[in-house]
Amino acid sequence: MLGPSSLGRVVLDDWVAAGGAPFVVAVPDGNGDTHADTEWADAVDGTDQLETFVTRTVLPAVEGDHRRPGRLRAIGGFSMGGYGALNLGVRHPRLFGSVVSIAGYGDLDDPDGVFDARPAVERANTPELHLAGLRGRTVYLGVGRDDDEPVVPGQPVSLSAALAADRVQHTLNITPGQHDWATVVTQWPAVCRFLTSTRAPD
């Protein structure tokens, strides 16, 4: 999950205590040294390299010699992390069998110029243009009903419609809440059920 590690821990503990299937959660830091808004991507200028960090550093560090098949691995996040989860899920189809995006978006939002306004790079990092690449995997879209973050309203619903058109198995969960971590925690039980009840094929 791309976001603060302390939030949602109680919900996860309750899930496991109630007999839910346990799973490993890794929460890397998405802050950049050069770009405050990293988009969880590799900056064109060669500075912040978050996509490489997640895919080539975090995964080996978590799994070590016990690498999981992609179908048993998920990537998720909140807000910019939700965009990042969708983007990395599209860009690395063999690595992630499921994608969880809470209050995320599929359109491009690059206020700090990570992609340097280069059309080809921007297109390659606009997940809503590549949702068909998620076919055969599972996607969870969650959002608070009163979320008013400028890039979010309408996005989960439109992404759901686009995923349906592309025949991508997905869940849309709209709950009471705003653009905050309290909403993320509210979504956690449904996310846990989603992750343990859906599996991408081998």
Backbone as numpy.savetxt, mean C-alpha at the origin, in Angstrom:
# Nx Ny Nz CAx CAy CAz Cx Cy Cz
3.39 -2.72 6.51 2.54 -1.53 6.51 3.42 -0.30 6.51
3.19 0.63 5.61 3.99 1.83 5.52 3.39 2.89 6.44
3.93 3.05 7.62 3.41 4.02 8.57 3.94 3.75 9.96
3.57 4.58 10.96 4.08 4.42 12.32 3.85 3.03 12.88
4.89 2.47 13.48 4.83 1.08 13.91 3.98 0.85 15.15
3.80 1.87 15.98 3.10 1.65 17.24 1.58 1.56 17.06
1.05 2.19 16.01 -0.39 2.22 15.81 -0.88 0.92 15.20
-1.96 0.42 15.72 -2.52 -0.83 15.24 -1.99 -2.06 15.96
-0.97 -1.88 16.82 -0.37 -3.03 17.49 -1.38 -3.74 18.39
-2.18 -2.98 19.12 -3.17 -3.59 20.01 -4.19 -4.39 19.20
-4.60 -3.85 18.05 -5.55 -4.56 17.21 -4.94 -5.86 16.72
-3.67 -5.83 16.33 -3.00 -7.05 15.89 -2.89 -8.06 17.02
-2.53 -7.57 18.21 -2.46 -8.46 19.37 -3.81 -9.11 19.64
-4.87 -8.30 19.57 -6.22 -8.83 19.79 -6.58 -9.86 18.73
-6.18 -9.60 17.50 -6.46 -10.53 16.40 -5.84 -11.90 16.67
-4.56 -11.90 17.04 -3.86 -13.16 17.29 -4.42 -13.84 18.54
-4.71 -13.04 19.60 -5.24 -13.61 20.84 -6.60 -14.27 20.62
-7.35 -13.76 19.63 -8.68 -14.32 19.34 -8.60 -15.52 18.40
-7.38 -15.93 18.06 -7.22 -17.11 17.22 -6.96 -16.81 15.76
-6.81 -15.52 15.42 -6.52 -15.16 14.04 -5.13 -15.63 13.64
-4.96 -15.93 12.37 -3.67 -16.40 11.89 -2.62 -15.30 12.05
-1.47 -15.62 12.65 -0.43 -14.60 12.83 0.27 -14.30 11.51
0.80 -13.11 11.39 1.63 -12.77 10.24 2.64 -11.71 10.66
3.68 -11.59 9.90 4.77 -10.65 10.19 4.41 -9.29 9.61
4.60 -8.24 10.41 4.37 -6.87 9.94 5.68 -6.10 10.05
6.16 -5.57 8.95 7.35 -4.73 8.93 6.94 -3.31 8.58
7.44 -2.34 9.33 7.03 -0.96 9.16 8.26 -0.09 8.92
8.73 0.02 7.69 9.91 0.84 7.41 9.59 2.32 7.46
10.62 3.12 7.58 10.50 4.58 7.63 10.55 5.13 6.21
9.51 5.84 5.81 9.44 6.37 4.46 9.92 7.80 4.31
10.45 8.38 5.38 10.97 9.74 5.27 12.25 9.76 4.45
12.42 10.80 3.66 13.62 10.93 2.86 14.58 11.95 3.44
15.83 11.84 3.04 16.82 12.83 3.47 16.75 14.10 2.63
16.29 13.97 1.40 16.24 15.12 0.49 14.81 15.55 0.20
13.91 14.58 0.03 12.51 14.87 -0.29 11.64 14.51 0.91
10.93 15.50 1.42 10.03 15.23 2.55 8.90 14.31 2.10
8.44 14.50 0.87 7.37 13.69 0.29 8.02 12.75 -0.72
8.35 11.54 -0.28 9.14 10.63 -1.11 8.34 9.84 -2.13
7.03 9.77 -1.95 6.18 8.93 -2.79 6.55 7.45 -2.69
7.37 7.08 -1.72 7.85 5.70 -1.60 8.45 5.24 -2.93
9.19 6.14 -3.56 9.74 5.87 -4.88 11.24 6.17 -4.90
11.88 5.81 -5.99 13.28 6.18 -6.22 13.31 7.53 -6.90
13.94 8.50 -6.26 14.03 9.84 -6.83 14.90 9.83 -8.08
14.46 10.56 -9.08 15.19 10.64 -10.34 16.59 11.21 -10.13
16.73 12.11 -9.15 18.04 12.75 -8.93 19.03 11.84 -8.19
18.61 10.62 -7.87 19.52 9.67 -7.26 19.66 9.77 -5.76
18.90 10.68 -5.13 19.02 10.83 -3.67 18.19 9.77 -2.97
16.99 10.10 -2.55 16.15 9.16 -1.82 15.73 8.00 -2.72
15.96 6.79 -2.26 15.68 5.59 -3.05 14.78 4.65 -2.26
13.51 5.05 -2.10 12.61 4.30 -1.23 12.11 3.01 -1.87
11.87 3.01 -3.17 11.43 1.78 -3.83 12.51 0.70 -3.70
13.74 1.08 -3.95 14.85 0.14 -3.81 15.01 -0.31 -2.37
14.83 0.61 -1.43 14.95 0.29 -0.02 13.94 -0.78 0.39
12.68 -0.60 -0.02 11.64 -1.56 0.35 11.87 -2.91 -0.30
12.15 -2.90 -1.60 12.20 -4.16 -2.34 13.51 -4.92 -2.19
14.61 -4.20 -1.96 15.91 -4.87 -1.92 16.57 -4.90 -0.55
16.08 -4.07 0.37 16.66 -4.05 1.71 15.69 -4.59 2.75
14.47 -4.05 2.77 13.51 -4.44 3.80 13.12 -5.92 3.67
12.76 -6.35 2.47 12.31 -7.75 2.32 13.38 -8.75 2.73
14.61 -8.64 2.26 15.64 -9.59 2.72 15.90 -9.49 4.22
15.82 -8.27 4.76 16.07 -8.11 6.20 15.00 -8.81 7.02
13.76 -8.76 6.58 12.66 -9.37 7.32 12.66 -10.88 7.16
12.88 -11.35 5.93 12.70 -12.77 5.66 13.98 -13.58 5.74
15.11 -12.94 5.59 16.38 -13.66 5.70 16.46 -14.83 4.74
16.81 -15.99 5.26 16.92 -17.19 4.44 15.59 -17.89 4.22
14.52 -17.35 4.83 13.20 -17.98 4.73 12.30 -17.13 3.85
12.68 -16.98 2.59 11.91 -16.14 1.68 10.53 -16.71 1.42
9.52 -15.85 1.45 8.16 -16.26 1.18 7.87 -16.16 -0.30
6.95 -16.96 -0.79 6.47 -16.73 -2.16 5.65 -15.45 -2.19
5.62 -14.80 -3.32 4.91 -13.54 -3.43 3.45 -13.62 -3.00
2.80 -14.75 -3.23 1.38 -14.87 -2.90 1.13 -14.76 -1.40
2.16 -14.99 -0.59 2.02 -14.89 0.87 2.53 -13.56 1.41
2.83 -12.65 0.54 3.40 -11.38 0.96 2.49 -10.24 0.51
2.26 -9.28 1.39 1.43 -8.12 1.07 2.21 -6.84 1.31
1.81 -5.79 0.63 2.35 -4.47 0.89 1.17 -3.55 1.14
1.29 -2.69 2.14 0.18 -1.81 2.47 0.65 -0.48 3.00
-0.26 0.46 3.04 0.10 1.76 3.58 -1.09 2.68 3.69
-0.85 3.81 4.33 -1.87 4.83 4.58 -1.48 6.12 3.88
-2.42 6.75 3.20 -2.22 8.04 2.55 -1.15 7.91 1.47
-0.04 8.65 1.58 1.03 8.49 0.60 1.52 7.04 0.59
1.48 6.39 1.75 1.85 4.98 1.81 0.86 4.10 1.07
-0.42 4.51 1.04 -1.40 3.77 0.26 -1.13 3.89 -1.23
-0.76 5.10 -1.66 -0.31 5.27 -3.04 0.93 4.42 -3.29
1.90 4.48 -2.37 3.13 3.72 -2.53 2.88 2.23 -2.61
1.94 1.73 -1.80 1.62 0.30 -1.84 1.05 -0.09 -3.20
0.12 0.72 -3.72 -0.42 0.45 -5.04 0.67 0.50 -6.10
1.51 1.53 -6.01 2.54 1.72 -7.02 3.56 0.59 -7.01
4.04 0.24 -5.82 5.02 -0.84 -5.74 4.38 -2.18 -6.05
3.11 -2.33 -5.70 2.41 -3.57 -6.04 2.32 -3.76 -7.54
2.02 -2.68 -8.26 1.95 -2.74 -9.72 3.33 -2.98 -10.32
4.32 -2.31 -9.77 5.66 -2.35 -10.36 6.43 -3.63 -10.05
6.00 -4.35 -9.01 6.72 -5.56 -8.60 5.73 -6.72 -8.43
5.18 -7.19 -9.54 4.11 -8.20 -9.46 4.55 -9.51 -8.84
5.82 -9.86 -8.92 6.26 -11.13 -8.35 6.51 -11.04 -6.84
6.62 -9.82 -6.33 6.97 -9.66 -4.91 5.76 -9.66 -3.99
4.61 -9.16 -4.46 3.47 -8.95 -3.57 2.20 -9.57 -4.14
1.60 -10.46 -3.37 0.36 -11.09 -3.79 -0.86 -10.28 -3.42
-0.72 -9.39 -2.43 -1.84 -8.56 -2.00 -1.37 -7.13 -1.77
-2.28 -6.20 -1.97 -2.00 -4.77 -1.77 -3.09 -4.20 -0.87
-2.68 -3.45 0.15 -3.62 -2.79 1.05 -3.37 -1.29 0.97
-4.37 -0.55 0.55 -4.26 0.90 0.43 -5.37 1.54 1.24
-4.99 2.21 2.33 -5.96 2.90 3.17 -5.80 4.40 2.94
-6.89 5.03 2.51 -6.86 6.46 2.19 -5.75 6.77 1.20
-5.55 5.84 0.27 -4.54 6.05 -0.76 -5.16 6.62 -2.02
-4.35 6.70 -3.05 -4.81 7.28 -4.31 -3.98 6.68 -5.44
-4.55 6.67 -6.63 -3.86 6.08 -7.77 -3.35 7.10 -8.76
-3.71 8.35 -8.54 -3.24 9.43 -9.41 -1.88 9.91 -8.93
-1.18 10.65 -9.76 0.14 11.14 -9.40 0.04 12.38 -8.51
0.82 12.39 -7.44 0.92 13.55 -6.56 2.39 13.65 -6.15
3.10 14.60 -6.73 4.56 14.66 -6.53 4.99 16.08 -6.19
4.59 16.60 -5.01 4.89 17.99 -4.68 6.37 18.29 -4.50
7.18 17.29 -4.19 8.61 17.53 -3.97 9.48 17.14 -5.17
8.85 16.84 -6.29 9.62 16.62 -7.50 10.46 15.37 -7.53
10.00 14.31 -6.86 10.74 13.04 -6.88 10.93 12.54 -8.31
9.91 12.74 -9.15 9.96 12.24 -10.52 10.45 13.29 -11.52
10.80 14.48 -11.02 11.45 15.52 -11.82 10.62 15.93 -13.04
9.30 15.79 -12.92 8.39 16.19 -14.00 8.74 15.54 -15.33
9.27 14.32 -15.28 9.60 13.60 -16.51 8.41 12.72 -16.90
7.79 13.00 -18.04 6.53 12.31 -18.39 6.61 10.79 -18.34
7.67 10.20 -18.85 7.76 8.73 -18.88 7.84 8.17 -17.46
8.59 8.84 -16.60 8.73 8.39 -15.21 7.42 8.59 -14.47
6.77 9.73 -14.70 5.49 9.98 -14.04 4.45 8.94 -14.45
4.41 8.64 -15.74 3.43 7.64 -16.21 3.72 6.28 -15.59
4.99 5.93 -15.49 5.36 4.63 -14.92 5.03 4.54 -13.45
4.84 5.69 -12.79 4.54 5.72 -11.36 3.16 6.28 -11.07
2.25 6.10 -12.02 0.84 6.47 -11.82 0.04 5.18 -11.80
-0.19 4.59 -10.64 -0.77 3.25 -10.58 -2.13 3.11 -11.23
-2.94 4.16 -11.26 -4.26 4.02 -11.86 -4.18 3.71 -13.35
-3.03 3.95 -13.97 -2.85 3.65 -15.38 -2.46 2.19 -15.62
-2.15 1.47 -14.54 -1.59 0.13 -14.69 -2.31 -0.90 -13.82
-3.56 -0.64 -13.47 -4.26 -1.52 -12.53 -4.47 -2.92 -13.08
-4.51 -3.07 -14.39 -4.67 -4.40 -14.96 -3.51 -5.31 -14.57
-2.38 -4.69 -14.23 -1.22 -5.46 -13.79 -1.43 -6.13 -12.45
-2.51 -5.78 -11.74 -2.82 -6.42 -10.46 -3.74 -7.63 -10.62
-4.12 -7.93 -11.85 -4.99 -9.07 -12.09 -4.31 -10.35 -11.60
-5.07 -11.18 -10.90 -4.51 -12.39 -10.33 -4.05 -12.20 -8.90
-4.10 -10.95 -8.43 -3.77 -10.67 -7.04 -4.98 -10.04 -6.35
-4.84 -9.69 -5.08 -5.97 -9.16 -4.33 -5.64 -7.78 -3.79
-6.63 -6.91 -3.77 -6.43 -5.51 -3.37 -7.49 -5.13 -2.35
-7.05 -4.46 -1.29 -7.96 -3.90 -0.28 -7.87 -2.38 -0.35
-9.01 -1.74 -0.50 -9.10 -0.28 -0.50 -9.96 0.15 0.68
-9.38 0.92 1.59 -10.13 1.42 2.73 -10.06 2.93 2.79
-11.11 3.54 3.32 -11.11 5.00 3.45 -12.16 5.43 4.47
-11.90 6.53 5.13 -12.88 7.11 6.03 -13.90 7.93 5.26
-15.14 7.85 5.67 -16.22 8.50 4.93 -16.03 10.02 4.87
-15.38 10.59 5.88 -15.21 12.05 5.92 -13.78 12.48 5.61
-13.04 11.64 4.92 -11.66 11.98 4.54 -11.69 13.17 3.58
-11.01 14.25 3.96 -11.00 15.43 3.09 -9.59 15.84 2.68
-8.63 14.91 2.79 -7.29 15.18 2.26 -7.42 15.43 0.76
-6.87 16.53 0.23 -7.17 16.92 -1.16 -7.01 15.83 -2.21
-6.02 14.95 -2.07 -5.78 13.96 -3.13 -6.62 12.69 -2.97
-7.39 12.58 -1.86 -8.04 11.31 -1.55 -9.52 11.23 -1.95
-10.37 12.24 -1.67 -11.80 12.05 -1.91 -12.11 11.54 -3.32
-12.91 10.49 -3.35 -13.32 9.89 -4.62 -12.35 8.86 -5.16
-11.11 8.88 -4.70 -10.12 7.98 -5.28 -10.39 6.51 -4.98
-10.62 6.11 -3.72 -10.87 4.68 -3.50 -12.07 4.15 -4.28
-13.11 4.95 -4.40 -14.30 4.50 -5.13 -13.98 4.37 -6.62
-13.28 5.36 -7.19 -12.95 5.28 -8.61 -11.95 4.16 -8.87
-11.02 3.94 -7.94 -10.09 2.83 -8.09 -10.83 1.49 -8.05
-11.82 1.40 -7.17 -12.62 0.18 -7.08 -13.32 -0.10 -8.40
-13.89 0.93 -8.99 -14.58 0.76 -10.27 -13.60 0.32 -11.36
-12.41 0.92 -11.36 -11.41 0.58 -12.36 -10.90 -0.84 -12.16
-10.70 -1.24 -10.91 -10.27 -2.61 -10.63 -11.33 -3.61 -11.07
-12.59 -3.29 -10.82 -13.67 -4.17 -11.26 -13.66 -4.31 -12.78
-13.46 -3.18 -13.48 -13.43 -3.22 -14.94 -12.26 -4.06 -15.45
-11.16 -4.06 -14.69 -9.98 -4.84 -15.07 -10.00 -6.26 -14.50
-11.11 -6.62 -13.86 -11.31 -7.96 -13.30 -10.24 -8.29 -12.26
-9.97 -7.32 -11.39 -9.03 -7.53 -10.29 -9.84 -7.77 -9.01
-9.57 -8.87 -8.33 -10.27 -9.18 -7.08 -9.91 -8.13 -6.03
-10.93 -7.50 -5.45 -10.64 -6.45 -4.48 -11.80 -6.25 -3.52
-11.51 -5.55 -2.44 -12.48 -5.18 -1.42 -12.43 -3.68 -1.21
-13.57 -3.03 -1.17 -13.68 -1.61 -0.85 -14.39 -1.49 0.48
-13.75 -0.85 1.46 -14.32 -0.72 2.79 -14.35 0.75 3.19
-15.53 1.33 3.21 -15.71 2.73 3.61 -16.30 2.73 5.02
-15.56 3.32 5.96 -15.98 3.34 7.35 -16.10 4.78 7.84
-16.76 5.01 8.97 -16.71 6.35 9.55 -15.27 6.73 9.82
-14.94 7.99 9.63 -13.58 8.42 9.93 -13.08 9.49 8.99
-11.94 10.04 9.36 -11.31 11.11 8.59 -9.95 10.63 8.08
-9.09 11.58 7.75 -7.75 11.23 7.25 -6.80 11.20 8.43
-6.89 10.13 9.23 -6.06 10.07 10.43 -5.80 8.62 10.79
-4.89 8.43 11.76 -4.51 7.07 12.14 -5.59 6.35 12.92
-6.53 7.11 13.51 -7.66 6.47 14.17 -8.48 5.68 13.15
-8.62 6.22 11.95 -9.33 5.51 10.89 -8.56 4.27 10.46
-7.24 4.39 10.39 -6.42 3.22 10.04 -6.65 2.10 11.04
-6.63 2.44 12.33 -6.84 1.44 13.37 -8.24 0.83 13.25
-9.22 1.65 12.92 -10.58 1.15 12.71 -10.62 0.13 11.57
-9.80 0.35 10.56 -9.78 -0.53 9.39 -9.01 -1.84 9.64
-8.15 -1.85 10.67 -7.25 -2.99 10.87 -7.94 -4.35 10.96
-9.03 -4.49 11.72 -9.66 -5.82 11.78 -10.07 -6.34 10.41
-10.63 -5.46 9.58 -11.02 -5.88 8.23 -9.80 -6.21 7.39
-8.72 -5.45 7.58 -7.48 -5.74 6.86 -6.94 -7.12 7.25
-6.97 -7.41 8.55 -6.51 -8.73 9.01 -7.32 -9.84 8.39
-8.64 -9.68 8.35 -9.49 -10.70 7.75 -9.19 -10.84 6.26
-9.00 -9.72 5.61 -8.68 -9.73 4.18 -7.37 -10.47 3.91
-6.34 -10.17 4.68 -5.02 -10.76 4.44 -5.00 -12.26 4.71
-5.84 -12.71 5.61 -5.81 -14.13 5.95 -6.88 -14.95 5.24
-7.74 -14.29 4.47 -8.81 -15.03 3.77 -8.65 -15.00 2.27
-7.76 -14.16 1.77 -7.54 -14.08 0.32 -6.09 -14.40 0.02
-5.89 -15.10 -1.04 -4.54 -15.45 -1.47 -4.46 -15.35 -2.99
-3.40 -14.72 -3.45 -3.15 -14.75 -4.88 -2.74 -16.17 -5.25
-3.00 -16.60 -6.48 -2.64 -17.96 -6.88 -1.13 -18.12 -6.97
-0.68 -19.35 -6.90 0.75 -19.65 -7.06 1.22 -19.25 -8.45
